Amino acid sequence: MVIFVYFLVFGAAIGTGMVKPLLPLYLRGLGASAFEVGLLVSGFMLARSISSLLIGALSDRIGRTPFIVMGLLGLSLSTFALVLIPNPHLVVLVRTLQGFFAGAVWPQLQILVGEASKRSFRSRAIGIYFIIGSLGMGIGSGLASLVLSLVTRYRSIPEQDAVKWVFVIAAFVVLLSMAFIREGKGERVKEKSTEGAFRLGAWIYVFGFFMGFILGLYNSIFLLHLKEFFGFNMRGVALLMFLFGLGGITFTYLLSHMADKLDGMWVLRGIVAVAAFSSLFLPLTRSLTVSLILAFFILCAMRGFLPVSRSIVISSGGKKGTKVGALNSVSNLGSVVSPLIGGYAYDRLRIFGSRISIFLLLGVLILVILTVEVVGSLSRR
C-alpha cells in the first residue's frame, strides 16, 4: 500500500510542481497587482483549508480513496482549464478550485502512510512521503523550465504564451498518477488508538498556522522579490525551485529521523526556531547569495515541519482524519492571510528599505510565541 502511495505522490507532485512556481509570474504577466498575486495563493489555501477540515472528518467515516479520486481528477481538469483563461481574475478563481481539490488529496495520502507505518518508523515514513513529494515538485519545476526553454526557442513565442504548454503537460501527468490508486472505494478506515504516545496540545496547531504563514509568503512574495529585485525570469525561478527541492530532501529525512529517535516536540520547536530566525534576517540582506541561503533554511524548516508534525498528530490516536485535516486546515489558513498581508506590505511597507520587511516582523512574532510556549512547557514539569 505505502509503495503505491509513494508512486502516486511522485506523479501528482510532478504535475503540480510544473504549475506552482510559474502561476504567480504568469498572473503578473496578465497585468495583476502584487495584491492579486497574493490573492492567487490565498484563494488556493483558503479552499484547501476548508476541504482539508471537512473531508478529513468525512474520510474517518467512509474511507480515503473516494476523495483522492475526486481530488486528482479535479486537479487535472482545472490545470488544463488554465490554458483557456486569459483573464487574471478567472485564473485566481480556477486556482481557488484547485485548492479545494488539493485538500481532498494530500491529507488523505499522509494518513494512509501514517496508518500503515509502525510508531518507531512513522516520522521517517511520512518524511519519505514528503521527500518523494518534494522530489516530484522539484522535477516538475525543472521540467517546466525545460519546456519553457524548448518552446520559446523552437516555436519563437513569448514566455508568457509558452506557459500554456506547461499547463497541458502538467494536467496530463496528474491524470496519469491516478493509475497508482489502490485502496478500495468506500472502504471503512479502522482506527487504532495510540493515545498517550504524545501529549498533543494546541501549540502544534499554532505552530502549524505560522509555518503556513511563512509558506504563503515564500510561494508568492519571495518569488516576486527574486524577479523584481534580483532580476530572475520565470525559467530562473523554476530552476531555482528545482534545485531547492533536491537540496531539501536530505534535511527532511534527517529531521524525521531525529523525531523518531528523540522527543518529537523538541525537534518541532527547533524547526520552528530555524524558520523564525531565517525569516527575521531575510529582509536585512541585499546579497543574493545570503538571501538564497536564508530562503533555503526556511524551505528546509518547512519541509521538516510537515512530517514531524503529522507524525505527532497521528501518534496521538483518535480520529486521525479529523486531526490531520485540522492541522492542514490551520496551516492553510496561515497561507491564506500571509500573501494578502505580504502583497499589501510589498507595495507599501518599508523597513530598512526592504520590500519584504513582512518577513522580519513575522520572524520576531514567531520567536516571541515560541519562547512563551517553551517557558510554559518547562514550568509544567
N, C-alpha and C positions, 0 to 999 in steps of 0.2 A: 504493500500500500504506500509506504513512505517514498519508495523509489519512484512510483508513478506520479506522486505529488511533486517530487523534485523536478521531474521532466516537464510536468505541466507548468510549474512556476517558471522554469527556464524559458520555455517557448513564449508564454504570455508576457514575461518581463522583456524579452527582446522586442516584441511588438510595441509595448507601451514605452519602452526606453527610446525607441526611434522618434516618438512624437513629443515626449515630455520636455526635452531641452529646447526644442525648436518653437513650440507654441507661443511662449512669451514674445520672442523676437518676431515671429510671423505676425502676431497680433499688432505689435508695434509698427510693422511694415504696412498694415492696413490703416494706419492713422490713429491708433489707440493711444490714450494718455498713459502715464505711469500708473495712475489710479486704476484705469481699466485693465492694465496688465496685472495689477494686484488682484482685481476682481476675478480675473480668469482663474487664479489659484484658489481664491476664497470660495467661489461658487462650487468648484470641484470638491474642495474639502468639506464644505457645509453639507453637500448632498451625500458625500461619503460618510460623514459623521452620523447623519440621520439613518442611513441604511445600515451602517455597522451596528448601531444600537438596536434597531428594530429586527433586523434579520438575525442578529446574534441570538436574541431571545427566541425567535421562531425556530431557529435551527436546533435548539435544545429539545424541541418537541417533535419535529418532523424530519430531521436529518440535514446534512450539509449539502449534499450533491445537487438537489434541485436549484438551489441558489447559485451554486458555482456555474451550472449550465446557463442559467439566465444571465448571470453577470458577464461571462465571457462572450456570449452571443451579442449582448448589448454593446460591449466594448468594441467588438469588431465592426458592427454596423455603424456605430456613431463615429468611429475613426474614419471610415470610408465617406461618411456624410460631410466631413470637413473639406473634402475635395470640391464639393458643390456649393460651398458657402463663402461668398466674398465679403460679407458684412461682419464687422468686428463684434457687434452685439449678439449676432446669431452664433458666432464662434464661441463666445462666452457661454451661451445657453447650452450648446452641444457639449462643451467641456463640463458643465454642471451635470448633465445627464451621465457623462462618463464617470463622474464621482459617485453617483448612485450605484452604477453597475460595479465599480471597483469595490465599494463597501460590501457588496454581496459576494465577492470572490476572496480577497486576501485574508480577512479574519477567519473565514471558514477553513482555508488551507492551513493556516497557522494552528488551528485547533486540531485538525486531523493529524498533523505531525506531532503535536504535544501529547495527544491521547495515545498514539502508537509508540511512544518512547518511554523508557524507564526513567524514573526520577533522577538517577545518578548520571544520566546522559542527556536529560531533557533540554537543558540550555544549549548544549552543543548541537543537538538535533535541530532545534529551532534556529540556532545560529547557522547551521549548514543551509537550512531553508532560505535564510536571508542572504547568505553568501551566494547561493545559486541565483537568487533573485537579483542581487547586485551585479553579479557577473552577466546575467541576461540583460539588465538595464544598461550596463557598460557596453556590451557588444552591440546593443540596439543603438546607442549613441554613436559608436564608431561606424556602424553600418549606415546610419543616417548621414554622417559626414561623407562617407564614401559615395553614397547615392547622389548627394548634392554635387559633389565634385564631378562625377561622371556625367550627370545630366546637364550641368551648366557648361561643361567643356564640349560634349559631343552634340548637344542639341541647341547650344547657343541661346539659352533662355535665362532670364534673370533668376537669381537665387530665390526670390520671393515666390516665383511661379514653380520653381523646381521642387519646393517643399511638398507640393501635391503628390509627386511621385513617391515621396517618403510615406505619406498618409496611406496610399493604396497598398504598398508593400506591407506596412505595419498592420493594417486591417486583416490581410491575408494570413500573416504569421500568427496573430491572436486566434484566428479561427482554427488554424491547424493544431494549436495547443489543446483543443478540446478532445483530441484523439486519446489523450492520456487520462481522461476521467474514468475512474474505476468503481467508486462506491455506488451501491445500488440506490436508485432514486427512491426517496421516501423512507429509507431505512431509519429506524429509530435509533438515536445515539444513546448508548449506555454510559452512565456517569459513574466513575469510581471515586469515592471520597478519599481525599488525602489531607483533610483538614488538619492543621497543626504543623504541616511541613514548613510553612512560613507564616509569620504573623503579618497578615495583609492589612495595611492601613490606607487611609485616604491619601496619604502623601504620594503614593505611587501614581495616583491619578493627577495630582497637582504637577508632579514632575512630567507626566505624560503631556499635559497641556502645554507647558513651556518648551518642551522639546519639539512639539508640533509647531509652536510659535516660531522657533528658530528655523525649522524645516521650511515653513512657508516663506520666510524672508530669503532663505538660501535659494529656493527654487524660482524666485521672481526678482526681488530687488537686487540681490547679489549678481544675478545674470545681467541685469541692466547696467550695474556698476562695471562689470567686465567689458561690456560693449562700449559704454559711453565715457568711461574714464581711462580704460586701458586699451581701447580700440579693437576688441575682439569682434569677429564676424560670426555668423551662425555656425559655419564649419568649425571655427576655432572653439566655440563654446561646446559643441557636440563632442569634439575630440577631447577636450579637457574633462568633460564628464565621463567619457570612456576611460581615461587614464585614472581619474579619481576612483571610479568604480572598481577597477582592478586593484589599485593600491589599498582600498579599504577592506578587501577580503581578509587579509591576514589579521587585522585588528578585530574584525567581527568574530572570528573563531577564537582568538586569544582571550577576548573579554568573556565570551561564552564559557570557555574552559575555566577561567577564573571563577565565574559564578557557580559552576558545578562543584568546584573544589573548595571555595571559600564561602563566606557569608554573602549571599546574593544581594542583599540590600546595601551592604557597604560597597560592593562593586558598582552597584547602580548609582550610589552617591558620588563615587569617583568619576563616573562617566558624565554625570550632570555638571560636576565642577569643571571638567575639561571643556565642555561646551560653553559654560558661562565665561571662563577666563578668555577663551579664544574669541568669543563674540565681543567681549569688552575691548580687546586690543585691535580687532579688525579695522575699525574706522580710524585708528590713530596712526596708521602707516600709509605712506604713499608709494612704498616699494611693491612692485608686482610679485616678486619672489616671496616676501614676507606675507603678503595678502593671500597668496595661494597656499602657503604652509598653514596659516591660521584657518583658512577655509577647509583644508584637508583635515585638520584636527576636529573641526566642527562636524564634518562628514563622518569621520570615524566614531565620534561620540554618539551621533545619531544612529549609526549602524549598530553599535554595541548596545545601545539602549533598547532597541527593538527586541532582540531575542531574550535578553536578560529580564526585561520587564514582563514579557509574555510568559516566560517560564515561571516566574514568581506567581503570576496570576493563576496559571493553570495548576500549579502545585498546591494552591490554597484550597482546592477541592470545590465542591458545589457545582453550580451551573456555569460551566466553563464558557459556553457560548455567550451568555449574558455578560460575564465579567470581561472576557476578551473584547466583546463588542463595545462595552462601556469604555475600556481603555483606549481602543481605537477611536471611539467617538470623541473623547476629550482631547486626544492628540490631534484629531482632525479639526476640532473646533479652534485649537490654537493656530492651526494653519489657515483657518478661515479669516480670523481677525488680523493676523500679522501682515499679510500682503496689503490689506486696506490701510492699516496704520502706517506700514512701511512705505506704501506708494504715496500717501499724503506727505509723510516726513521727507521722502526723497525729493519732492518738488519744493518743499517749503522750509524744512528744518535743517539748520547747520550748526554743528558743534565742532569746534576746531576746523571749520571749513569743510567738513566731510558731509557728503550727501547720504551716506549710510550710517549716520550717527545713531539711528534707531538700534543698531546692534550694541552700541556702548550702553545705552540705557537698559536694554534687555539683560545684558550680562550682569550689570550691577544688581538689578532686581532679582535675578535668579540666585546670585550669591547670597543675598540677604535672606531669601526664603530657605535656601539650603542650610544656612547657618542656624536659623530658627528650628528647622526640623532636626538637625543633628544634636543641638543642645537639648531639645525636648526629649529625644530618644535616649540620650545619656542620663538625663535626670530621672527617667523612669526606671533605671536599672538599680 
